[in-house]
């Protein structure tokens, strides 16, 4: 009988403790779910300006300065690749970027080939000093003269004057010929005879 009473007491005590436990709220700990895929990383600070090469380009050369004629190419960037932007040249056509692996870890890329992150403002950056040009090899003048082919002077053709044109000369008849009748007198006589004939025909008609 005593054992039964003890069992009933223990059961009642358990029920009371369970009711007391339910009356107090408990804090549940929620663990964040970790991503399963790989997260891409960007070199440099995330808050700084970022340039990205346009996807329709295969690759773009980067140079040691803002010019393709003065400064040499020192590397390439592939389509979709990004890099931190450090500044812009005075002509606004070139952007200085962070490019590890080269002296100074800086390079220049042509601005129309890249897209800048929205809201970015780039400061003006002075161009680096012009690189020292490569030494120009000198050529021995004597050796160079051996390969010069002398040009034979072309003789101009001799000018041959055309034959002289002989113009015909017409001589007038001598004025002192006795049998010559002046042309004006002959015309006047014929006209007078014609006028006289007309006058006679007119008078006969009346």
Secondary structure, DSSP 8 states (H G I E B T S, - for coil): -HHHHHHHHHHHHHHHHHHHHHHS-----------SS-----SS-SSS-EEEE-TT-SEEEEESSS-TTTS-EEEEEETT-EEEEEEE-TTSSEEEEE-TTSGGGEEEEEGGGEEE-TT----B----------------HHHHHHT---------------------------TT-TT---HHHHHHHHHHHHHHHHHHHHHHH-
